[in-house]
């Protein structure tokens, strides 16, 4: 296993360990509780944030477990794309 693979796996494990487990009504996520993966793909998808994870100190919401899994494969890139799209729709 390469060092990059080990780092990627470690990041995913850390993210899963930090995944939120609070009730949806208690969770306030980034981006107005919209699905981060959807935002990264240029779409809006409001969620109740029942599927969420904490990444770099921020609670992120997902529309499904599949969306969260997709995010985990490349979190930094998808988070950047989500920020860019979300910022553009706020103007």
N, C-alpha and C positions, 0 to 999 in steps of 0.2 A: 504494500500500500504506500502511495506517495505521501510526502509531507502535506501537500495541498489537500489530498483526500482526507487525511487525518484531521486537518484543521476544519474542513467542511463538515465532517461528521461531528466534530466537537461543537461546532456552532449550532448545528441542528439539535444535538442533545441538550445543549444549554438552553436553547429556545423552548424546547419541549418541556424541560424542567420548570421553566418560568411561565409556562402557559397559564392563563387565567382560569380560575375555577369558580369565580364569584357568580352569583345569579345575574342574569342579563340586565335586570333593572338597576343593578348597582354599578355596572361597568360603563364608564365614559371613555370611549376610544378616540384616537386621533381621527382627523378627517370627518368629523361629525358622524362617527359610527358607520361610515361607508366602508365597503369591502376594499381593502388595500389592493388585493390582486386585480380586482375589476378596474380600479382607478389606474393601475399600472398598464392595463390594456386599453385605456382610453374610454372607459365606461363608468357610469355611476351605478351603484347597487347598495341601497340602504340596508342596514342590518340591525338586528337587536343586540348585536355584539355577544351573543351567547357562545359563538365560536371566536375565540380571541387568543392572543399571545402577547407577551411583553418582550419587546425587542429594543435593545439600547435604551431601556428605561421608559419606553412609550408603549401604551396599550394599543394594539392594532386589532381591528375587527375583520372578520371574514364571513362571507356568505355561506360557506360550507367547509367541511373538513378537507375536501379536495382543493379548494382555494388556498387553504392554509398550507397544505402539502406542497402545492405549486410554489407558493411564496418561499417556503423553506429551502427550495433548491437553489435560489439565488436572491436572498433577502435584500442585500444592499442595492443591487441593480433595480429590483422591483420597487423598493421603497423610494428610490430617487425618481423613477418614472411616475409613481403615484403622487409624489410632491409636485412634480412639474405639471401634471394634468390637473390636479386639484387646485393649484395656484392659478392656472389659466382660466378655470371656470369660475373662480372667485372674483375676477375682474369685470 
